[in-house]
Amino acid sequence: MLTGERRIKLLETIEKEQFISVAQLSEIFQVHETTIRRDLDELESQGHAIRIHGGVVPASIKQDEPIFEDRATENIIEKTRIGRYAAQYIKSGEAIILDSGTTTLQIAKTLNEMPHLQDITIITNDVNIASVLRSNRNITTIVTGGTLFHDSYMLNGQIANDTLQQLSVDKVFIATPALNIEKGLTHFNELLIATKKKMIGSSAKKIVVTDHTKIGRRALYIFLPIDQIDLLITDNQTDKKLIDEMYNNGIKQIEIV
């Protein structure tokens, strides 16, 4: 196989697998690992792939996320609409987890405008959400504790995980930087997904709240397969083709607002 042809097929393989090791590529293409590394260096220089520890990912995989102040102003109309709609799924007497995020923050703000709700317990790892709910006497707010991530005001780590491990709640409202149509919820930072998985494992119903810009994106680490999403709430700019594909891949319910 000529070098150019091999590199084209290499890129196709990387795009399909999303993450693959040098050793695996060497075995697939029956060439030395040194040759594969040279190929990957060239693909990376052209902006097609990203070398990471242990292997390579396609350049299309999202690698980072803006700080909170930047995210909070992006698509604020859509996020507010999603948050207001999502809050209708919370009933008196329920225990709810609100994941850290700018859309889940809108759910918290909406709850302050719903005085008919009584005896609600909100568990969150988001300092902003806790602050928004601080004066609401109808809601018992539990903060997980944990290590503060300064750019997002979220709490993560072993303390947060230990707290969540002990809980059993009615619903979790999950935020995500990327929703892959085939794989489900993905994240760029492996340090953050353990806490999200604990939230998901503690909850009877898993509700994802995200605007259209996150749907179809990919990040490296999967934390909730698409067929385990009970409900997705998104805005009306989401492509209908993507909605159909998500249903075909096993998502249970989608609400467009």
N, C-alpha and C positions, 0 to 999 in steps of 0.2 A: 504494500500500500504506500503510495506516495505521501510525502510529508503534508502537503496541502489537504489531500483527501482525508488523511488521518485526523488532522486538526478539526476539520468540519464535523467528522463523526464524533470526535471527542466532545465538542461543544454540544452536539445533539444529545449525547449521553449525559453530560452534566446537567443540561436543561431538564431532561427526563427524571433524573434521580434527585436533583436539587442539592444533594451533598454526596460526594463519593471520594474515596481515598486514592492516593497515588498508587498504592499497591493493587487496588481493584482495577484501576485503569490499565496498569501494566499487564495484568492477567488477561483482561478483555482484549487488548490490542496486541498482545504477544510481543511487546517490546520492553526494553530495560527501563527501570524507573527513572534513570537519568534522562532518557529520551522523553518520557512523559513530562518530567519537570521542565525540560526546555520548551515543550509544546505549551505547557500551562503558563510559563513565563511570557510566551508570545501572545497567547490568548488574553492574559491579564493586561499586557501593554496595549492591546487593541481595545480594551474596555469590555471584553466579552465575559470574563470570569474573574473571580476573586479568590486568591489563595488564602486559606485560613489554616489554623493548626489542625493537622491530621488529614487535610485534603483540600477540596476546592468546591465552591458554590457558584452558580450563575450570577452574573452582575445584576440581574433583574431582582435578586433577593434583596429586600430592604435590610439595611445594616444599622440604621440608627433612627432616632425619633427626636423631633424638636422638643425644646424645653416647654414647660407648662404654659408660660406666658404667651408663647407663639401658638401653641395648640388651642388655647382657650378662645382665641379670636378667629380661628379658622372654622368656616362653615357654621358659625354660631346660630344662624336661623334654623338650620337643619337639626343641629344638636339640641336646641331648645325644644323644637317640635317633637323630636324623638323622646326626649326626657319627659315631657308632659304626657305623652301617650303612654309611655312605659309605666309611669306612676299609677295609672289606672289599674294595673295588675296587682297592686299592693292592697291587701284587705286588712281590716281591723283584726288585731290579735295575732298577726303573723310575725315571724322572725325572718329577716331579710339580710342578705349580704350585698353591699354595694362595693364593687370593685373600684379601685382607684382609676379615675379618668375624667375627662372634661364632659363627656356625655352623661356619665353617671352622676356627676355634680349637678347637672340640670334636673335629674330625678329628685335629688335631695332638696333643691330649691322649690320644686313643685310640691313636695310633701308639706312644706311650710304653708302652702296655700290650700291645704285640704284638712281643715279642722275637724271634719266629720270622722276622720280616721282616729281610732283610739287603740291604746295598748299595743303600739308597734315597737318592735325591737330592730334596730339597724346596727349591723356589725360592719365596720369598714376599716380599711388600711390606708385611708386617705385623710390627711390632716385638714384639707379644705372642706371635705364633706362633713367631718365632725364639727368644724367651725360653723358651717351653715346651719346645722341642726342644734346648736348649743342652747338655743332659747326655746326650743319646741318641747313643751311639757307633756305632749301626747306621745312622744317618742323616747324610748330608752336607747341611748347611743353607746355602743361598745366599740372602743378603739383597740385594734389587735395588739398594738405595741410593735416593736421591731426597729430595724435600722432605717433611719430617714434618708431617702434619696432626694437630695436638695433640688434637683432640676424638675422634679415632678411632685414633690410633697407627699410621696407615698411611703408606706412602711413595709419593709420586706425582711426576709431572713428567718432564722430559726425561731425567734420569739413569736413572730407573726404566725409561722407555720404551726407551732405548738398550740397556740390559742385556737386556731381554726380546726385543728385535729379533734378538739373536744366538743365541737358543735354539731348540731343537726338542725338545719333551717328549712323553711318552706321554699324559698327561691333565692337564686343568686342572679344579679345583673352584672354581666361581664363586659368589660371594655377590651378592645384589641387594636393593635396598630395595623393588623393585616388579616384578612379572611381569604384563605385560598379556596377556590371553588371545589377542588377535589379533596384537599387534606383537612380543611377546617381552620380553626383559629391558630395563628402562628405569631411568634414574637422574635424580635431581633436579639434579645438579651437573655441568655440562659439563666442568669442569676434571678430573674423575675418570675420564671414560669412555675417554680415550685409552689409559691404562694398562691398563684392562680389555680393550680391543680388542687390544692387543699380547699380552696373556696368551692370549687366545682364538686369535689368529693363530699363536701358537707351539705350539699343542697339537693332537695328533691326535684326541683325544676330549674333548668339552665336557660336563662334568657340572655341573648346577646344584643347589645345596643351599640350600633355603629352607623356612621354616615356612609354615603355611597363611595367616597374617596378611598375607603379602606378595603372595599370589596373587589376581589381580583388581584390584590397585592399578595406578595409572598414574603415571609421572613423564614429564618432557618429552623426555628424550634417550634414544633407542633405541641400545643397544650390542650386542645379539645378537638377530636375528630368531628367532621361535619355531621355525621349521622347521630351524634350524641347531643346536638343542639336542639332543644325543645322548641325554642321560639327565637326568631331573629326579627328585630324591629329596626327598620332603616328608613331612609327618606325616599321621596318619589323621583329622585334623579338616578336611582339605581337602574342599570340597564336590564330590560325585561329578559334578554337572553341569559344574563347571569343569574337572574332569579330562577328561570327554568332549569338551568344547569345545577343550581344548588338543590332544587327539589329532586332532580334526577340522581344526585349523589347522596340523598338520604336525609336532608334537613326536613324536620317535621312540619314546621309552620313558619310563614314569613308574613309580617305585617308591614305595609308600606304607608307612611304618613307624610 
